Amino acid sequence: MTFPKSAICLAITASIFNVTAFAEEQASNDTNNNVETITVTSDFRQQSLQKAPVSMSVLTDIDIKQRNAKHLEELIAISPNVNFASGSQRARYYQIRGIGERSQFKEPINPSVGMIIDEIDFTGIGSVASLFDVKQAEVFRGPQGTRFGANAIAGMINITTNEPTEDFEGAVQLGVGNYNTYDLGVALSGPASDSVNYRLAVNQSNSDGYMENVHLQRDDTNNRDELSIRGKLAIEASNDLTIDLAGFYFDFDNGYDAYSLDNTRETYSDEPGFDQQETAAFSAKFNYQGFDSATVLVIISSSDSDLAYGYDEDWAYVGISDPAVIENPDYAYWEYTSTDHYYRDKAVLTSELRAISKQGQEIFNGSTAWVAGAYFKQDDEDLLRQYTYADGDFTSTNERTSMAAYGQLDTQLSERWSLISGLRIENYSADYNNSDLFNDSIDDTMVGGKLVLSYQQSQDSLWYASINRGYKAGGHNTDGTLPEDLRTFNPEYLLNYELGYKVSLLDNSAYVRSSVFYMDREDVQVSSSKTIEREDGSSEFISYLGNAATGTNYGVEVEAAWQLNNFVNVYGSFGLLETEFNDFINAEGESLDGREQAHAPNYQFNVGINILPTENWLINLSVDGKDSFYFSDSHDEQSESVALLNASIAYIQDNWQVKLWGRNLTDKEYANRGFYFGNDPRDGYTAKQYTQLSEPLIFGASLDYQF
C-alpha cells in the first residue's frame, strides 16, 4: 500500500485537525475540496460529523499517530470537558462534563460513561482501550439515553478499529522511547476469498513505567506489559446479507506501584502491586437488506475478562519506622504492613435487534424515517478479595440483567427544519450476595429519550436545540462495616438542555463546532468515604456510593480549525464547566451545598499548529491545558492547574515515515488522582494529601511502514 507524498501530507493535515468534518454535498459540489469527510458511525444512521446535531468529538487515526498515543488516556485531552482517573495502572474511568466514576473496590458500580469497541461493551473495564490499528474514537458528550441506555448518562466513547479491505495491504509500526519503552505492531488485511475479507492486528507495548522503587532498587514495579490481538472478517453472504465478525484477545500484565509517601516518583513498597487483565471477546453483526421497507440488524457480542488488581496498602517496607531510620523517635515502631488484592471474573453478553427504515420508505407522508429496536444485556461479575486485615477471603457474585426497547423518529419538518424524537424504556435488575451474608436484589425500570430540533441555516451552517434525558440504575454498597442506612443507593436521572451551532467558513478552509449546555441532575450518585482507625493507630479507608439531593452542571464547548494555506494549519478546542451540589451532606457530616463536583475542572483546552515546510516534512506543536479540580467529594484536596507542551516532527516518504515525538516536554508534574488521609508512620499517620502522578516527560521515535 503506497501513497504519493503530497497525498500523505494532505491526509495527515486534514485528518489531524478535523477540517475533514464538512458535509458530503460540500465535498461533492466543490471539485477543489480535497478534504475527506469524517463520518459518525455509532449513531443509528451514519452521517457527517458537521451535520450531526450533537456535541461530540471524533478522534481520528491521524490524531493517534500525531501524539504517538498507545492508549485512549494519552489522546482524550483533545476532547473538551472530558477528564479521566486512573484508579489503577491505566485510565479505567472517564468523566464527561464532570460526571463519571473514579474507582471501584468491593462494591459493584454502574458507570456513567460507557465504552464500546467494535460493538463489544467494555464499560467499566476501559483499560483495554489500546489504539493500535484504530480507525477512530467517537466521544459523545451528554446523555445518550435513546441509543445506549443506562451506561451513558454522561456520555459514551465508541471506538472503531480499521475494517478489512478488498485488496491486500499491511502495516508495521516500530517505536522506542524513554523509560525503556518499546512498541511493535503488525496489521495485515485483504481478501480471503471472493466474498470474505479479513484483517488481523497484533500489538505489543512495554515500558518500565515512571516510578522508581528505592527500597527494592527497581525501576519497573509500575511497568506496562500489554498485548492486544484483533481479528475481523467481512463476509458478503448474499446480495442482501453481510456479516461482520470481530474477535479480540487482550493480555495486560502491568505493575501497580503508583503511590509514594513523599508524593514523588520514588516509592518504598516491599510488596508492589499488580494490575492485570486477560480478556477474550467476540462480536457478530448481521446486516440484512432483503426487506422492502427496512434494513434489519442483529448484533451479538460476548466478553470474558479475568481482572486482577492489588497494591501495597502501607506503601512502605517493614522497618521504615525503626529507631535507626526514623527522625522522630516518638513514632518508632508505628508502622503496619498489609496488602489488598482483588480478583474479578467478568462475563458480558449482549444482543440487539434493530430495524432501520430505508430511504423512500418514510412514514407520515414520506416525512419521517424511523428506527425500532430491542436490547438485552447479561453482566455477571464474581469477586475474590484477599486483604491482610480481613478475617478471611471475601467473595461476592453480582448478576445483572438489562432489557430495553427503543425507537426514534427523524422527521423532516420542512426544507430546513428537522426534528428527532427518541424514547428508550429499560428494565435493570441485579442479584447480589457475598460472604458477609449480605444479599440484596434491585429492580429498576427507567425511561430516557431525546428531542432534537435542528435548522439548516445554509449549506454551511447548522443550528440545533435538544433536550436529552439520561438515567443510571441504583445499586448497593456491600462493605459490612457500613451502617444500614448507607447500604443502598437509588437510580440517578439527568435532563440535558443543549444549544449548538456548527459552521464551515472561508471556502471550507475552516470550521467551528460549538455548544452550550445545562444539566439538571436528580438523586446524584456520588462517591463518599469513611476513615476508620484501627487499634494499632493505623487507619482503614472505606469508600461507598450514595445519593446527593440534586446537582447542576453547565458549560460551553468549542472545537475549531483553520487551514491558513498549504503549509500552515491551526486548530483548537475549549471547554468551560461549572458544577455544584445542592443539599448534599457527605459521610463526614459536612455540607457540600454549592460546592463543585469532583473531577470537574472549570476549563480545559487544546491548541496547536501544523507546519509543512516541504511535502516530506510535518511539524506539530500543541498545548493541553486543564484547570484545578477536587479529587473527591469526601475531602477538599485539589489538583493543580496544568498546561502541557507536546511536539512531533515527521519525515514522510511514499510508504514509510519516521517520527520524533514528545509529550509533556517541560516535564510538568501533575496528578490525576488524589486522597486525604494518614498513611506515613514517620509522621504519626498525620492526614495529608496523597496523589497519583500522571506521565512525566515522554519522548521517543517511531517508524511506520505500509505495504
ZIWOLIN-V616176 format. One record per residue. RES is the residue in one letter. OMEGA is omega in whole degrees, -180 to 180 (NA if undefined). D_CENTER is the distance of its C-alpha to the mean C-alpha in Angstrom with 2 decimals. Layout:
res: (RES:RES)
omega: (OMEGA:OMEGA)
d_center: (D_CENTER:D_CENTER)
This chain:
res: (M:T:F:P:K:S:A:I:C:L:A:I:T:A:S:I:F:N:V:T:A:F:A:E:E:Q:A:S:N:D:T:N:N:N:V:E:T:I:T:V:T:S:D:F:R:Q:Q:S:L:Q:K:A:P:V:S:M:S:V:L:T:D:I:D:I:K:Q:R:N:A:K:H:L:E:E:L:I:A:I:S:P:N:V:N:F:A:S:G:S:Q:R:A:R:Y:Y:Q:I:R:G:I:G:E:R:S:Q:F:K:E:P:I:N:P:S:V:G:M:I:I:D:E:I:D:F:T:G:I:G:S:V:A:S:L:F:D:V:K:Q:A:E:V:F:R:G:P:Q:G:T:R:F:G:A:N:A:I:A:G:M:I:N:I:T:T:N:E:P:T:E:D:F:E:G:A:V:Q:L:G:V:G:N:Y:N:T:Y:D:L:G:V:A:L:S:G:P:A:S:D:S:V:N:Y:R:L:A:V:N:Q:S:N:S:D:G:Y:M:E:N:V:H:L:Q:R:D:D:T:N:N:R:D:E:L:S:I:R:G:K:L:A:I:E:A:S:N:D:L:T:I:D:L:A:G:F:Y:F:D:F:D:N:G:Y:D:A:Y:S:L:D:N:T:R:E:T:Y:S:D:E:P:G:F:D:Q:Q:E:T:A:A:F:S:A:K:F:N:Y:Q:G:F:D:S:A:T:V:L:V:I:I:S:S:S:D:S:D:L:A:Y:G:Y:D:E:D:W:A:Y:V:G:I:S:D:P:A:V:I:E:N:P:D:Y:A:Y:W:E:Y:T:S:T:D:H:Y:Y:R:D:K:A:V:L:T:S:E:L:R:A:I:S:K:Q:G:Q:E:I:F:N:G:S:T:A:W:V:A:G:A:Y:F:K:Q:D:D:E:D:L:L:R:Q:Y:T:Y:A:D:G:D:F:T:S:T:N:E:R:T:S:M:A:A:Y:G:Q:L:D:T:Q:L:S:E:R:W:S:L:I:S:G:L:R:I:E:N:Y:S:A:D:Y:N:N:S:D:L:F:N:D:S:I:D:D:T:M:V:G:G:K:L:V:L:S:Y:Q:Q:S:Q:D:S:L:W:Y:A:S:I:N:R:G:Y:K:A:G:G:H:N:T:D:G:T:L:P:E:D:L:R:T:F:N:P:E:Y:L:L:N:Y:E:L:G:Y:K:V:S:L:L:D:N:S:A:Y:V:R:S:S:V:F:Y:M:D:R:E:D:V:Q:V:S:S:S:K:T:I:E:R:E:D:G:S:S:E:F:I:S:Y:L:G:N:A:A:T:G:T:N:Y:G:V:E:V:E:A:A:W:Q:L:N:N:F:V:N:V:Y:G:S:F:G:L:L:E:T:E:F:N:D:F:I:N:A:E:G:E:S:L:D:G:R:E:Q:A:H:A:P:N:Y:Q:F:N:V:G:I:N:I:L:P:T:E:N:W:L:I:N:L:S:V:D:G:K:D:S:F:Y:F:S:D:S:H:D:E:Q:S:E:S:V:A:L:L:N:A:S:I:A:Y:I:Q:D:N:W:Q:V:K:L:W:G:R:N:L:T:D:K:E:Y:A:N:R:G:F:Y:F:G:N:D:P:R:D:G:Y:T:A:K:Q:Y:T:Q:L:S:E:P:L:I:F:G:A:S:L:D:Y:Q:F)
omega: (-180:179:170:-177:-179:178:177:-179:180:-180:-180:-177:-179:-174:-178:-171:172:170:178:-167:179:-174:-179:-177:177:-179:-178:-178:-177:-177:178:-179:-179:-174:180:180:172:-176:173:-173:-169:171:-179:176:177:-179:177:178:-177:180:-180:-178:-178:176:-179:174:173:180:-171:178:178:172:-179:-178:-178:-178:-172:-176:177:-176:-177:-178:-179:-176:-167:-179:177:-176:-178:177:174:-179:177:174:-179:-177:178:-178:180:173:-180:-175:-180:176:178:-177:175:-176:177:-178:-178:179:175:175:-178:-170:170:-179:175:-174:177:180:-179:176:178:176:180:176:-180:-177:176:-178:179:178:-174:178:179:-176:175:-171:178:179:176:179:179:174:-179:-178:177:179:-177:-174:179:-171:-179:-173:-170:173:-163:-177:-178:180:178:-178:-177:173:-179:-177:179:177:-177:-176:171:-177:179:178:-179:174:179:179:175:179:177:179:175:180:178:-173:176:-177:171:-174:178:178:179:177:178:-177:178:-179:171:176:180:-175:-177:172:-176:170:178:180:179:-179:175:179:180:176:175:-176:-167:180:176:177:-175:178:-180:-178:179:178:-177:-179:174:-171:174:179:-166:178:178:177:178:175:-179:173:173:-172:172:-174:178:178:-176:-172:170:-178:176:180:178:176:-176:168:177:175:180:-179:-173:172:177:179:-164:-172:-179:176:180:-176:176:175:177:-178:-178:-173:173:177:-176:-175:-177:177:-171:176:173:-174:169:-174:-176:173:177:-179:-180:-178:-176:-176:-171:178:-178:-170:-171:167:-179:177:170:-177:179:177:175:176:178:-174:168:-176:178:-175:179:-177:175:-170:-178:178:-172:178:177:-179:-178:178:175:-179:-179:-176:-170:-179:-179:-176:178:-177:179:178:178:-171:168:177:179:173:179:-174:-179:179:-177:170:-173:179:-178:175:177:173:-176:174:-175:175:-177:-178:179:176:-176:-180:180:179:-180:178:176:-176:-166:169:-174:175:175:-177:175:-172:177:177:173:-175:-178:-178:175:-177:168:177:176:-172:-174:-174:176:179:179:179:175:177:177:172:179:-179:-175:180:175:174:-175:169:-177:176:179:176:177:-171:174:-176:177:-179:-175:-175:175:-177:173:177:-177:-180:176:175:-173:174:-179:177:-179:174:-175:170:-180:-176:173:179:174:180:-179:175:176:180:-178:170:-172:-178:176:179:-178:168:-177:177:-178:-178:177:-174:177:177:-174:-172:-178:170:172:174:-174:169:-180:175:177:-178:176:-175:174:-178:-175:171:-165:-176:-177:-179:180:174:-175:-176:178:-174:-175:173:-171:174:176:179:-176:171:-179:176:-172:174:-176:179:178:-177:169:-170:170:178:177:177:180:175:171:172:-174:177:169:-175:174:-177:180:-174:-180:-177:-176:175:-177:178:176:-177:171:174:-178:-179:177:-179:-178:178:176:-174:175:-177:-178:177:179:-180:177:-179:166:-176:180:176:177:176:179:-178:-175:176:-179:171:-176:175:-178:174:-175:178:-179:-173:-173:-180:178:-175:178:173:-176:177:172:-175:172:180:174:170:173:174:-180:175:-175:-174:180:180:-179:178:175:180:179:-178:178:178:-175:178:-179:180:-178:176:171:178:174:178:-179:179:179:-175:176:-180:173:-179:-179:-174:177:-179:179:171:179:178:173:179:-179:177:173:179:175:177:-173:174:-177:176:-173:-179:-177:172:172:172:-173:171:-173:179:179:-180:172:174:-175:171:-168:172:-171:-175:176:175:175:-174:167:-173:176:175:-178:-172:178:178:178:178:-177:-174:173:175:180:-179:176:176:179:179:-176:180:-177:176:177:-180:175:-180:178:-179:169:-175:168:-174:173:-173:177:173:179:179:179:179:179:176:176:-180:178:180:NA)
d_center: (31.46:32.76:32.32:34.66:33.59:33.71:31.44:28.88:29.01:28.77:25.74:23.96:24.88:24.21:20.77:19.55:20.46:19.78:23.50:23.05:21.82:25.31:27.00:28.41:31.89:31.84:31.30:33.99:36.43:36.23:37.45:36.64:32.96:31.37:27.79:25.56:23.73:19.96:19.52:16.98:17.00:15.12:17.47:20.74:22.47:21.41:22.20:22.15:19.34:22.22:23.71:20.75:21.48:17.99:15.88:13.10:12.25:12.64:11.82:14.73:16.06:18.31:15.66:14.40:18.07:18.95:16.91:17.46:13.76:13.45:9.82:6.64:7.29:10.63:9.96:7.55:10.87:12.34:10.82:12.96:12.31:8.65:8.67:7.39:9.83:10.86:13.00:14.12:14.53:11.00:7.82:7.28:6.52:4.95:7.98:9.03:12.77:13.33:12.29:10.18:11.26:11.82:13.55:15.53:19.05:21.75:20.84:18.82:16.11:14.74:11.06:10.72:7.29:7.51:6.28:9.35:10.77:14.34:15.08:14.09:12.21:10.02:8.87:9.39:9.65:6.36:8.58:10.05:7.71:10.98:11.86:15.60:17.26:14.28:15.65:12.83:9.28:9.79:8.02:10.35:11.35:13.62:14.63:14.80:17.54:19.62:17.31:14.78:16.54:15.99:12.29:11.47:13.66:11.39:9.54:7.81:5.61:8.56:9.38:13.15:15.22:18.68:21.43:24.80:27.53:31.18:32.47:32.00:29.75:27.94:25.99:26.09:23.90:25.21:23.88:25.21:24.40:25.44:24.85:26.24:23.19:23.71:21.87:23.40:22.13:24.34:23.84:26.75:27.16:30.22:32.63:33.61:36.24:37.26:34.81:31.98:29.54:27.28:24.47:23.75:21.32:21.52:19.86:20.79:19.40:21.21:21.54:23.63:20.99:21.86:23.99:27.69:29.34:32.78:34.30:33.65:34.01:30.91:28.09:25.83:25.09:21.44:21.25:18.78:20.15:17.72:19.08:17.37:19.71:19.16:22.06:22.57:25.78:26.74:29.97:32.39:34.29:36.55:36.94:35.07:32.54:29.64:27.52:24.19:23.43:20.51:20.54:18.18:19.07:16.93:18.89:17.26:20.09:18.97:21.00:20.11:22.57:20.59:22.96:26.29:29.15:29.91:26.41:26.69:25.41:28.37:28.11:31.03:29.65:32.16:29.84:26.48:23.54:21.32:17.79:18.31:16.76:18.78:17.50:19.59:18.35:20.10:19.97:22.90:23.18:26.73:27.64:31.22:33.09:36.51:36.84:38.42:36.38:32.81:30.33:29.23:25.95:25.50:22.14:22.09:19.49:19.67:17.98:19.59:17.96:19.91:17.99:20.01:19.24:22.06:23.37:26.70:26.96:29.81:28.25:31.84:34.70:37.81:40.38:38.32:40.56:43.85:46.70:46.97:43.40:42.65:43.98:44.75:47.01:46.47:43.08:44.39:43.18:40.62:37.83:36.14:34.17:31.56:28.50:25.87:24.40:22.21:22.36:20.51:21.24:18.75:19.86:18.30:20.45:19.82:22.37:22.67:25.72:25.50:28.37:28.02:31.22:32.62:33.85:37.35:36.82:35.61:37.21:39.08:41.37:38.76:36.53:33.58:31.14:29.62:26.96:27.44:25.61:25.30:22.43:22.63:20.28:21.57:19.37:21.54:20.81:23.55:23.43:25.92:26.05:28.62:29.40:32.46:33.65:33.30:36.49:34.92:31.80:29.56:28.42:26.74:25.84:23.65:24.10:22.09:23.00:21.75:24.01:23.60:25.63:24.57:26.25:25.95:28.76:28.56:31.91:33.58:35.73:37.49:37.18:34.71:33.35:30.94:29.43:26.52:26.88:24.64:24.97:23.29:25.01:23.26:24.88:23.00:25.10:24.63:27.30:26.82:29.37:29.67:32.41:33.23:34.68:32.11:31.67:30.05:29.11:27.30:27.44:25.80:26.28:24.06:24.34:21.93:22.45:22.86:25.62:25.05:28.13:28.00:30.81:31.22:33.40:34.15:33.04:30.87:29.48:27.68:27.53:25.69:25.70:23.69:23.57:20.71:20.95:18.05:18.48:17.28:19.75:21.73:22.29:24.33:24.47:26.22:27.64:31.41:32.15:30.70:33.30:33.44:32.39:28.95:28.40:26.74:24.51:24.51:22.16:20.47:20.99:19.92:21.75:20.17:22.83:21.94:24.13:23.07:25.01:24.40:27.18:28.21:30.95:33.64:34.37:30.74:30.19:27.77:25.34:23.92:21.21:21.31:20.72:21.82:20.63:21.89:20.23:22.68:21.36:23.72:23.84:20.74:19.24:19.02:19.04:22.55:24.53:28.06:29.74:32.70:35.37:36.85:40.59:40.31:38.79:35.22:32.40:29.85:26.54:25.47:22.37:22.23:20.94:23.27:23.76:24.59:26.97:25.13:22.80:22.22:19.48:20.58:20.15:20.20:17.93:19.60:18.87:21.98:23.64:27.29:29.10:32.12:34.07:33.85:33.01:30.72:27.44:25.67:22.36:20.21:17.83:18.44:17.13:19.39:18.54:21.04:20.45:23.02:24.15:27.44:29.88:27.68:29.29:27.22:28.44:30.67:32.51:31.27:30.76:27.50:28.91:27.79:25.43:22.01:19.00:17.01:14.11:15.16:16.72:19.46:18.67:16.33:17.60:17.52:20.91:22.42:25.35:26.05:29.63:31.53:34.96:35.97:34.67:33.79:31.91:28.57:27.72:24.58:24.16:21.24:20.48:17.30:18.28:17.13:19.45:20.14:18.64:19.66:18.12:19.18:21.27:23.89:25.13:25.55:24.07:22.02:20.28:22.08:21.33:20.47:20.92:20.01:22.04:20.89:23.25:24.11:27.32:27.76:31.00:30.89:33.46:33.93:31.69:30.26:28.78:28.73:26.37:26.44:23.29:22.24:19.50:20.56:24.12:25.79:24.37:23.15:22.48:19.73:17.78:14.31:15.84:19.41:22.08:25.71:28.26:31.04:30.59:33.12:36.63:38.09:37.88:38.63:35.03:34.88:31.70:29.60:26.13:24.17:20.95:18.42:18.59:16.06:17.26:20.79:22.53:21.23:23.38:24.56:25.94:24.92:26.97:25.85:28.54:28.70:31.58)
